[in-house]
């Protein structure tokens, strides 16, 4: 379980451009469930994910993951417990390395290693097995450099790599936003299969209301750093969710 306690974050502090994103923010994320976080631009979605992942440090508060306070750990230390897939298909992989080398890197996450001894031959059958699950033929392209893959193939590879060590938490940062609708559907389906197969606690940021409902167990809407909606996905329709979302956007223009 992930517990966020009394989290606060401001930018440009003590200047005329100071922005207060979160103030004593609290949230609990259920174990082995996928929680979708939605909300208007600037509501705090990405900032929250970045604070959990460690690329941004909170000003105050605690981030407890499976009873361990990770809030003071550097991003690379948190990566031992957290997997992440970014919006940009190239951010979760090393484009200049092959599929095999990328998977070997992910397999050695949290370990000390030398690039000379990066690939362990006895692990290759495992990589092939994982890639076959994607049903994209990547298991036949192990020696292909990732820069030659399509965006959907890269994102699918990123997903496999992020989940390979069965992290305590998986962060999906609008990971299908840069893909075309058909490819996005394939990646979302594979995401759901992977999460359910390995029972990974997941937080997914999405702007797609349909995906938020279809592929998550719980939906949280943020606005101005506060939770304004918290429902099980089965308890709300896409139309209801869209109406609430539009109302929040409209309020911003009025205020």
Order of alpha helices (4+ residues) and beta strands (2+ residues): beta-beta-beta-alpha-beta-beta-alpha-beta-alpha-alpha-alpha-beta-alpha-beta-alpha-beta-beta-alpha
